[in-house]
Amino acid sequence: MIWWVGFMVILSVFSYLNDTGVMSFLQNVRIPFLHASVLSLLILLGTAGILIRMLWMRRRGEKEGLHEKIKRLEQELSKNKP
């Protein structure tokens, strides 16, 4: 996750430098159908990647929690059987 955040920080700095005109060579590079710069598209994809990773890890954590709960309930059930 830290790599995604680091990637986003670097892209944000490049985007800022592009907007201020320091790195003017990236201003003319556009994506034809989106009418956006390459940096904007990379920031969008990076943000989407972070969101997907967060949701995937959350779902994975919920599954692990449910597995632990099932094991605990099975143990309690086996203790209560005569």
N, C-alpha and C positions, 0 to 999 in steps of 0.2 A: 504494500500500500504506500509505503514511503517513496517508492520509485515513481508511482503515479503522481504524487504530490510534487515531487521534485521536477518531474517532466512538465507539470502544469505551471510551476513557478518560472521555469526557463521560457516556456511559450509565452507567458504573460509579459515577461521582461522584453522578449523579442517583439511582441505586439505593441507594447508601449513605445519602444524605440522606433518601430515602423510608423506609428501614429504621429510621433513628434518629428519625423523626417530624418532621423539620424541614419536609419537603414533604408534609404529610399529605393533600393533595388527590388525590394519585396512589394512595393506598392503597385507595380504594373502587372504582377503575376496574379491572375484571376482565374477562378473556376467558372467555366462558361455558363452552366445552367443554374448555378446558385448565386451568381453575382456577388461572390465573397472572395476575400483573399485566402491564400493558402494557410496563413496563420490562423485566421478565423475558423477554417475547417479543422485544422489540427486541434485547436482549443475545444471545439465542439466534440470531436472524437475522443479527446482525452477526458473530458468531463463525462461523456457517456460511458467510457470505460470504467471510470471511478464508480459511477452509479451502479453499473451492472455488477462490478466486483463486490460492492457493499451489499447489494441485494442477494447475491449468490452466497456470500459468507453468512448473512443473516439466516437464510434458508438452511444452510448447512448446520449452523448452530442450533436451530430449532429441531432439526432431525436428530442431532446428537442428544439434545435434551429429552426428546421423546423416547429414544432408545434407552436412556438411563431410567426414565420413569417406568417403562415396560419391564425392565429387569427388576426394578425395586418391587413392582406390583406382583411379578411372578414369584419373587422370593417370599413376599408376604403370603401369597396364596399357598405356596408349598408348605409354609410353616403352619398354616391353619388347617391343612388336610390331616385327617386322622390316620 
